[in-house]
Amino acid sequence: MNPEQHGTRTDADQESAASSIVVCPDGPLIVRGEFEIVTPSGDAVPRERRTVALCRCGASAIKPYCDGTHKMIKFRSEPPAGKPPA
């Protein structure tokens, strides 16, 4: 039985898949695939994985990567109900 019949993907399938970005509610951006992260000056930011979590809250100690601080500061990606965005 091949992996597709079980709903799983092989390494070859994952390598050929397009890059994707998942916006986690109240959390980071999960980026998968082949991509480059660069600084404002154009220098490449080192990365060792095909999947990374990028900080959206601005409080991570390892920016641009997420360190989970968004949970401690209660970061919310949506404004509270009834409040217009800033």
MODELLER restraints for C-alpha pairs under 7 A, 6 or more apart:
rsr = mdl.restraints
at = mdl.atoms
rsr.add(forms.Gaussian(group=physical.xy_distance, feature=features.Distance(at['CA:3:A'], at['CA:9:A']), mean=6.02, stdev=0.5))
rsr.add(forms.Gaussian(group=physical.xy_distance, feature=features.Distance(at['CA:3:A'], at['CA:10:A']), mean=6.66, stdev=0.5))
rsr.add(forms.Gaussian(group=physical.xy_distance, feature=features.Distance(at['CA:18:A'], at['CA:33:A']), mean=6.37, stdev=0.5))
rsr.add(forms.Gaussian(group=physical.xy_distance, feature=features.Distance(at['CA:19:A'], at['CA:32:A']), mean=5.39, stdev=0.5))
rsr.add(forms.Gaussian(group=physical.xy_distance, feature=features.Distance(at['CA:19:A'], at['CA:33:A']), mean=4.16, stdev=0.5))
rsr.add(forms.Gaussian(group=physical.xy_distance, feature=features.Distance(at['CA:19:A'], at['CA:34:A']), mean=6.02, stdev=0.5))
rsr.add(forms.Gaussian(group=physical.xy_distance, feature=features.Distance(at['CA:20:A'], at['CA:31:A']), mean=5.79, stdev=0.5))
rsr.add(forms.Gaussian(group=physical.xy_distance, feature=features.Distance(at['CA:20:A'], at['CA:32:A']), mean=5.27, stdev=0.5))
rsr.add(forms.Gaussian(group=physical.xy_distance, feature=features.Distance(at['CA:20:A'], at['CA:33:A']), mean=6.58, stdev=0.5))
rsr.add(forms.Gaussian(group=physical.xy_distance, feature=features.Distance(at['CA:21:A'], at['CA:29:A']), mean=6.43, stdev=0.5))
rsr.add(forms.Gaussian(group=physical.xy_distance, feature=features.Distance(at['CA:21:A'], at['CA:30:A']), mean=5.55, stdev=0.5))
rsr.add(forms.Gaussian(group=physical.xy_distance, feature=features.Distance(at['CA:21:A'], at['CA:31:A']), mean=4.49, stdev=0.5))
rsr.add(forms.Gaussian(group=physical.xy_distance, feature=features.Distance(at['CA:21:A'], at['CA:32:A']), mean=6.47, stdev=0.5))
rsr.add(forms.Gaussian(group=physical.xy_distance, feature=features.Distance(at['CA:22:A'], at['CA:29:A']), mean=5.65, stdev=0.5))
rsr.add(forms.Gaussian(group=physical.xy_distance, feature=features.Distance(at['CA:22:A'], at['CA:30:A']), mean=4.99, stdev=0.5))
rsr.add(forms.Gaussian(group=physical.xy_distance, feature=features.Distance(at['CA:22:A'], at['CA:31:A']), mean=6.49, stdev=0.5))
rsr.add(forms.Gaussian(group=physical.xy_distance, feature=features.Distance(at['CA:23:A'], at['CA:29:A']), mean=4.80, stdev=0.5))
rsr.add(forms.Gaussian(group=physical.xy_distance, feature=features.Distance(at['CA:23:A'], at['CA:30:A']), mean=6.54, stdev=0.5))
rsr.add(forms.Gaussian(group=physical.xy_distance, feature=features.Distance(at['CA:25:A'], at['CA:77:A']), mean=6.26, stdev=0.5))
rsr.add(forms.Gaussian(group=physical.xy_distance, feature=features.Distance(at['CA:26:A'], at['CA:75:A']), mean=5.79, stdev=0.5))
rsr.add(forms.Gaussian(group=physical.xy_distance, feature=features.Distance(at['CA:26:A'], at['CA:76:A']), mean=4.58, stdev=0.5))
rsr.add(forms.Gaussian(group=physical.xy_distance, feature=features.Distance(at['CA:26:A'], at['CA:77:A']), mean=4.73, stdev=0.5))
rsr.add(forms.Gaussian(group=physical.xy_distance, feature=features.Distance(at['CA:27:A'], at['CA:56:A']), mean=6.78, stdev=0.5))
rsr.add(forms.Gaussian(group=physical.xy_distance, feature=features.Distance(at['CA:27:A'], at['CA:70:A']), mean=6.30, stdev=0.5))
rsr.add(forms.Gaussian(group=physical.xy_distance, feature=features.Distance(at['CA:28:A'], at['CA:53:A']), mean=5.76, stdev=0.5))
rsr.add(forms.Gaussian(group=physical.xy_distance, feature=features.Distance(at['CA:28:A'], at['CA:54:A']), mean=5.36, stdev=0.5))
rsr.add(forms.Gaussian(group=physical.xy_distance, feature=features.Distance(at['CA:28:A'], at['CA:55:A']), mean=5.02, stdev=0.5))
rsr.add(forms.Gaussian(group=physical.xy_distance, feature=features.Distance(at['CA:28:A'], at['CA:56:A']), mean=5.38, stdev=0.5))
rsr.add(forms.Gaussian(group=physical.xy_distance, feature=features.Distance(at['CA:28:A'], at['CA:66:A']), mean=6.35, stdev=0.5))
rsr.add(forms.Gaussian(group=physical.xy_distance, feature=features.Distance(at['CA:29:A'], at['CA:53:A']), mean=5.50, stdev=0.5))
rsr.add(forms.Gaussian(group=physical.xy_distance, feature=features.Distance(at['CA:29:A'], at['CA:54:A']), mean=5.03, stdev=0.5))
rsr.add(forms.Gaussian(group=physical.xy_distance, feature=features.Distance(at['CA:29:A'], at['CA:55:A']), mean=6.71, stdev=0.5))
rsr.add(forms.Gaussian(group=physical.xy_distance, feature=features.Distance(at['CA:29:A'], at['CA:56:A']), mean=6.94, stdev=0.5))
rsr.add(forms.Gaussian(group=physical.xy_distance, feature=features.Distance(at['CA:30:A'], at['CA:51:A']), mean=6.95, stdev=0.5))
rsr.add(forms.Gaussian(group=physical.xy_distance, feature=features.Distance(at['CA:30:A'], at['CA:52:A']), mean=5.77, stdev=0.5))
rsr.add(forms.Gaussian(group=physical.xy_distance, feature=features.Distance(at['CA:30:A'], at['CA:53:A']), mean=4.49, stdev=0.5))
rsr.add(forms.Gaussian(group=physical.xy_distance, feature=features.Distance(at['CA:30:A'], at['CA:54:A']), mean=6.37, stdev=0.5))
rsr.add(forms.Gaussian(group=physical.xy_distance, feature=features.Distance(at['CA:31:A'], at['CA:51:A']), mean=5.54, stdev=0.5))
rsr.add(forms.Gaussian(group=physical.xy_distance, feature=features.Distance(at['CA:31:A'], at['CA:52:A']), mean=5.40, stdev=0.5))
rsr.add(forms.Gaussian(group=physical.xy_distance, feature=features.Distance(at['CA:31:A'], at['CA:53:A']), mean=6.31, stdev=0.5))
rsr.add(forms.Gaussian(group=physical.xy_distance, feature=features.Distance(at['CA:32:A'], at['CA:50:A']), mean=5.71, stdev=0.5))
rsr.add(forms.Gaussian(group=physical.xy_distance, feature=features.Distance(at['CA:32:A'], at['CA:51:A']), mean=4.30, stdev=0.5))
rsr.add(forms.Gaussian(group=physical.xy_distance, feature=features.Distance(at['CA:32:A'], at['CA:52:A']), mean=6.67, stdev=0.5))
rsr.add(forms.Gaussian(group=physical.xy_distance, feature=features.Distance(at['CA:33:A'], at['CA:50:A']), mean=5.37, stdev=0.5))
rsr.add(forms.Gaussian(group=physical.xy_distance, feature=features.Distance(at['CA:33:A'], at['CA:51:A']), mean=6.51, stdev=0.5))
rsr.add(forms.Gaussian(group=physical.xy_distance, feature=features.Distance(at['CA:34:A'], at['CA:50:A']), mean=6.57, stdev=0.5))
rsr.add(forms.Gaussian(group=physical.xy_distance, feature=features.Distance(at['CA:36:A'], at['CA:44:A']), mean=6.93, stdev=0.5))
rsr.add(forms.Gaussian(group=physical.xy_distance, feature=features.Distance(at['CA:37:A'], at['CA:44:A']), mean=5.88, stdev=0.5))
rsr.add(forms.Gaussian(group=physical.xy_distance, feature=features.Distance(at['CA:37:A'], at['CA:45:A']), mean=5.42, stdev=0.5))
rsr.add(forms.Gaussian(group=physical.xy_distance, feature=features.Distance(at['CA:38:A'], at['CA:44:A']), mean=4.36, stdev=0.5))
rsr.add(forms.Gaussian(group=physical.xy_distance, feature=features.Distance(at['CA:38:A'], at['CA:45:A']), mean=5.34, stdev=0.5))
rsr.add(forms.Gaussian(group=physical.xy_distance, feature=features.Distance(at['CA:39:A'], at['CA:45:A']), mean=6.63, stdev=0.5))
rsr.add(forms.Gaussian(group=physical.xy_distance, feature=features.Distance(at['CA:53:A'], at['CA:65:A']), mean=5.72, stdev=0.5))
rsr.add(forms.Gaussian(group=physical.xy_distance, feature=features.Distance(at['CA:53:A'], at['CA:66:A']), mean=5.47, stdev=0.5))
rsr.add(forms.Gaussian(group=physical.xy_distance, feature=features.Distance(at['CA:54:A'], at['CA:64:A']), mean=5.62, stdev=0.5))
rsr.add(forms.Gaussian(group=physical.xy_distance, feature=features.Distance(at['CA:54:A'], at['CA:65:A']), mean=4.37, stdev=0.5))
rsr.add(forms.Gaussian(group=physical.xy_distance, feature=features.Distance(at['CA:54:A'], at['CA:66:A']), mean=5.06, stdev=0.5))
rsr.add(forms.Gaussian(group=physical.xy_distance, feature=features.Distance(at['CA:55:A'], at['CA:63:A']), mean=6.43, stdev=0.5))
rsr.add(forms.Gaussian(group=physical.xy_distance, feature=features.Distance(at['CA:55:A'], at['CA:64:A']), mean=5.75, stdev=0.5))
rsr.add(forms.Gaussian(group=physical.xy_distance, feature=features.Distance(at['CA:55:A'], at['CA:65:A']), mean=5.26, stdev=0.5))
rsr.add(forms.Gaussian(group=physical.xy_distance, feature=features.Distance(at['CA:55:A'], at['CA:66:A']), mean=4.29, stdev=0.5))
rsr.add(forms.Gaussian(group=physical.xy_distance, feature=features.Distance(at['CA:57:A'], at['CA:70:A']), mean=5.88, stdev=0.5))
rsr.add(forms.Gaussian(group=physical.xy_distance, feature=features.Distance(at['CA:57:A'], at['CA:75:A']), mean=6.17, stdev=0.5))
rsr.add(forms.Gaussian(group=physical.xy_distance, feature=features.Distance(at['CA:59:A'], at['CA:69:A']), mean=6.28, stdev=0.5))
rsr.add(forms.Gaussian(group=physical.xy_distance, feature=features.Distance(at['CA:60:A'], at['CA:66:A']), mean=5.71, stdev=0.5))
rsr.add(forms.Gaussian(group=physical.xy_distance, feature=features.Distance(at['CA:60:A'], at['CA:67:A']), mean=5.49, stdev=0.5))
rsr.add(forms.Gaussian(group=physical.xy_distance, feature=features.Distance(at['CA:60:A'], at['CA:69:A']), mean=5.72, stdev=0.5))
rsr.add(forms.Gaussian(group=physical.xy_distance, feature=features.Distance(at['CA:61:A'], at['CA:67:A']), mean=6.80, stdev=0.5))
rsr.add(forms.Gaussian(group=physical.xy_distance, feature=features.Distance(at['CA:79:A'], at['CA:85:A']), mean=5.81, stdev=0.5))
